[in-house]
Amino acid sequence: MAVYLSDDELSERILNEPKPLSRQQRLAVLCNHSHIRIIAGAGAGKTETLTRRIVYLLLSKNVDPSAVVAFTFTDNAAESMKSRVYERVKHLGGNDICARLG
């Protein structure tokens, strides 16, 4: 089942669900640069910020999933990010979009 939201509603949900991002995290998610680097200490929300950035690119900017590359330092963070991306894309964009994810 596809979920239809306006661009503004979609952006707001990405930035605020499941909990609101900080101002710095919001800036990183909405950044117009094609390459960004997130540097922060342990527990600062890097994985969550990258997750929402990927969801934003896929759903709001219609970036093809094959054009997104994300690196993390641990397998645990990579698995967590992958799971979160799938869950949020499915929740906000529906199964059709999820089927395109690698």
C-alpha positions in Angstrom: 0.0 0.0 0.0 1.5 3.3 -1.0 1.4 6.3 1.3 0.8 9.7 -0.3 2.1 12.7 1.5 2.9 16.2 0.3 6.6 17.1 0.0 6.3 19.2 3.2 4.5 16.5 5.1 7.1 13.9 4.0 10.0 16.1 5.0 8.5 16.9 8.4 7.9 13.2 9.1 11.4 12.3 8.1 12.8 15.0 10.4 10.5 14.3 13.3 9.7 10.6 13.5 10.3 8.6 15.6 11.7 11.6 17.5 12.7 15.1 16.4 16.3 15.6 15.2 18.5 18.4 16.5 19.2 21.5 14.5 22.6 20.2 13.4 21.1 16.8 12.4 18.3 18.5 10.4 20.9 20.6 8.5 22.8 17.4 7.6 19.6 15.6 6.4 18.4 18.5 4.3 21.9 19.5 2.9 22.0 20.2 -0.8 25.5 18.9 -1.3 26.0 15.6 -3.1 28.7 14.5 -0.7 28.5 15.0 3.1 30.5 13.7 6.0 29.1 13.3 9.5 31.6 13.4 12.3 30.5 13.2 15.9 31.3 11.3 19.1 29.8 8.0 20.2 26.1 8.1 20.8 25.6 11.5 19.1 23.2 10.2 16.5 25.4 9.7 13.4 23.6 6.5 12.3 20.2 8.1 12.8 21.2 11.2 10.9 22.6 9.1 8.0 19.5 6.9 8.0 17.2 9.9 7.7 19.4 11.5 5.0 19.1 8.4 2.9 15.3 8.2 3.4 15.1 11.9 2.5 17.1 11.4 -0.7 15.1 8.3 -1.7 11.6 9.7 -1.0 11.9 13.5 -1.3 14.6 13.9 -3.9 13.7 10.7 -5.9 17.4 9.6 -5.9 17.8 6.1 -7.4 18.8 3.7 -4.6 21.8 2.5 -6.6 23.2 6.1 -6.4 23.4 6.1 -2.6 26.6 4.9 -0.9 26.9 5.2 2.9 29.9 4.1 5.0 30.1 3.3 8.7 32.9 2.2 10.9 31.2 -0.9 12.3 29.1 -3.8 10.9 26.6 -3.2 13.7 26.1 0.4 12.6 25.7 -0.7 9.0 23.1 -3.3 9.9 21.2 -0.8 12.1 21.2 1.8 9.3 20.1 -0.7 6.7 17.2 -1.9 8.9 16.1 1.6 9.7 16.2 2.7 6.1 14.0 -0.3 5.0 11.5 0.3 7.9 11.1 4.0 7.3 11.0 3.8 3.5 8.3 1.1 3.8 6.4 3.2 6.4 6.6 6.4 4.4 6.8 5.3 0.8 5.2 1.9 0.7 6.2 -1.6 -0.5 6.8 -0.5 -4.1 9.7 1.7 -3.2 11.0 -0.9 -0.7 11.2 -3.4 -3.5 13.7 -1.2 -5.4 16.2 -1.1 -2.4 19.3 -3.3 -2.7 
